[in-house]
Structures are given as structure tokens and as C-alpha cells.
Amino acid sequence: MTTSHPWHPATLAVRAGAEPDAETGAVAPPIHLATTFRHGPAGERIAGYEYQREGNPTQDRLETALAALEGGQAALAFGSGMAAINGLLETLAPGARVLIPDDCYSGLRYLAREFLPQRGIAAVAVDMADPAAVEAACAASVVMVVWVETPSNPRMKISDIAALADIAHRHGALLACDNTFATPVLQQPLALGADVVMHSTTKYFGGHSDVLGGALVFARRDGCHDQVAHRRHITGAVLSPFSAWLTLRGCRSLPARMAMHCANARALAAFLVAHPAVECVNYPGLASHPGHAIAARQMSDYGAMLSVLVRGGREAALAAAGRLQLFTNATSLGGCESLVEHRASVEGAHPVSPQNLLRVSVGLEHADDLIADWAQALG
Ligand SMILES: *Cc1c(COP(=O)(O)O)cnc(C)c1O
């Protein structure tokens, strides 16, 4: 069950958590930097707040906006996307089992490899694009959380959220969905049956490559939400009010930016897929993509992330990345500026990406300039 709202996402993005300041009428929200809030002599709360780590007005505005945009009953902001992922997974008891995607954000892979086992939690990598494989993994042993990321990083695999929600629920598990690449503007996992949505708000929400943050959005304000909120308060993986404010500012233009990001990515993908120096383009908007039909059903557009397999292997891919001028060689995504990254070079001690794969975050420059840059880089 999700919380439906009469407004379109573009309206919610501008209006949610944006009420004028009650005290001054300021249309732009104030940033409350206070770490502590006056209370009565016996600790009685006066305005609802006590200490910044537990909760604060700027964060409340951001959480209101995030919950509204994802159609959830509650949201919790964290200091980073990884803190948000860990914020949910650290509530699992020793002996628990989670399924993670075989293609996913490398931080989750490292969490699953290095830290979850220390807490007695087993993480099993499964092809989330294959519901039969997920069904088999759920049938093999008790699973507490099925974690999906769609589109996935960096291969842009598409998983059927509604089908996975059904499988997870039949086996008594929660479905958590990393919605960073799609954003709620393009895909709303809670409406498709997911229980929790996770974001690295560092990416499209922030939108300007200048603020780190993460969030969990819960379909229900239930015991799971309360436990994660309590842990965040006690363990301190919180966002600063200034970061909350910047992220909230990013929300306002998110739908407008996503429309242009998507249009640019579509144009670039069409150019790249027809280029003789390109072996394959992973972009769910292409009819040739294996997840295209599911993406067309569960997304309103295909996003602005793609990966390119360059003919000629590692050396050819690195040469192209080196020649690009409008695509800065840098990690991360979702900012106004276009980025490119040879993933295998930056995946740490255990790289999994193909050596000829370049991941591309398509920015907000003019599409013709972006295409011309790839044309000269591929030669
Ligand atoms: C960046 C990212 C994360 C991690 O978020 P941080 O804010 O960097 O901690 C998780 N998932 C995806 C898909 C990401 O792109």
C-alpha cells in the first residue's frame, strides 16, 4: 500500500516540504543549523525537537519531500547513500540472508563481501533480471531482504519490480529497491510493490555534484521504519542540515532536469549504437536491450545512464575515454556535467566490469555537442 497524492511529480517536487517559513514568511526554506533545541525543565519538548542528530527542521522538510515523491509514508535521510543502505541492512539479526543483484553499485558488493559476514549475515548475489533465479534463491533458504537495483550499475540491467515484490512477499521477505538511477520522476518502486526505496541523493536529487547524501523511503511507517530511525539516531549516520537544504533545493528542479537528461541520453545512445567502433550500448531505451519491454512498462523514461562496450578491448576504451573532452573522467553521476568512467579501473581489488566498458552519465550540455565529442573520441 502506498500513499497516493493528487499532484503530479513535477508539482510535488516543487511544493513538497516547501511551505513558507511560519515565522518570517520566507519562501525559500531556512537552514536550521542548531544542534540543540530549548526544552522545558524536565526535558519537555517545546517545538518537537531536542538534538540535531535525532531530528531537525531542515531534515524534516527534505524527508517530507522524499516521501511525497516516492509515494511512501515516511522517509529517513542519511549522510550518504551507503549509510542509507547500511542503515537498513544493519537492522538484520545474525543468521539473516539477503539477496543482492549480481550487477550492482560496487559499495554494496564490498559491504556484502567485507562487513555483512562479520555480523553473521549472508549476502547471495543473484541475477535479479531472472525472476526464476530469485524464486529459486528464496526457496533454498529463509531470505529477509531482496535487494534490487534497476537500472543496475554499470550494466543497466532491468529487473521487474512487481514480479520481484510478489516473489519476496510470498517468501516473507522485504523488497528494497535502489532507485538512484531512475529517480521517482521515472520510476516509483513502492507503487509496484516494493517495501523500501533507497537513494543516493548525491546523484540526481542533489543534481550538481556538490552534496553527498542518502535516503530510505518506506511504504509504511511501521516497526521496520521505527527501528531504522532509532538506529540512525543512536549510531549517528545523519545528514547535515546544510546538505539537507542543498538536496531539497535539488528536488525542485529534479523533474525538469530529468526530462533533459533523458532526451540527451536517448540521442547519444542512438548515435553510439550505430557507430562501427562500438560493440554494444547498454541503455534500456534501445529496443535491442533485453530489459526494454519491462523498462517501458515500469519507467516513464529510460534515464540518462548508459554503458558502452568499445571495440578493441581495454586499450581502445581507455583511449576513447582519454580523448573525450565534454565527458570528464570522474566517478559518480547525475550532475549537470557529463561524466565518463572506465569502471574496471576504479572497482578496487575485485573489479567485475568488462575491460572495454565505459560508464557514461549524460549531463545537460547540448546533445549535439555531446554527440560530436563522442564522434571525435571514437575516431
Ligand atoms: C552512488 C551510489 C550509491 C552510494 O551512494 P553514496 O551517496 O556515494 O554513498 C548507491 N547506489 C547507487 C546506484 C549509486 O549510484
The ligand as a Gaussian input file, in Angstrom:
#p B3LYP/6-31G(d) Opt

LIG

0 1
 C       26.427000       6.368000      -5.650000
 C       25.518000       5.219000      -5.477000
 C       25.346000       4.608000      -4.225000
 C       26.121000       5.053000      -2.997000
 O       25.789000       6.357000      -2.642000
 P       26.816000       7.388000      -1.925000
 O       25.991000       8.609000      -1.776000
 O       28.002000       7.544000      -2.815000
 O       27.200000       6.767000      -0.627000
 C       24.454000       3.557000      -4.137000
 N       23.779000       3.108000      -5.216000
 C       23.933000       3.662000      -6.438000
 C       23.165000       3.107000      -7.586000
 C       24.809000       4.724000      -6.613000
 O       24.961000       5.264000      -7.821000

